[in-house]
Amino acid sequence: MGLMSKWTDGKREAPEPLEGNVVATIVTGTIAWLVLFLGQLPFYGWFADHGHTWWLWTCAAGAGLGCVGVWYVRKRDAAIRRAAAERE
């Protein structure tokens, strides 16, 4: 019997998914990536000299993808609310 069998033997029920303020969570993460990008921007020369510009672009990508995530979760929340209103 392997280590994972205690989790996959079917004796335990899956927990209910946690629902929280998803929009606020995504916005917070997006702001964090943006702050990291803007904080590193003045040091672009140092990053370029040491071959670490990918740090800067990783933060930019995180902020950009976070914006897509904010758009997505806002649409998702609106659709969930709309479906709940239609059921009532």
Order of alpha helices (4+ residues) and beta strands (2+ residues): alpha-alpha-alpha-alpha
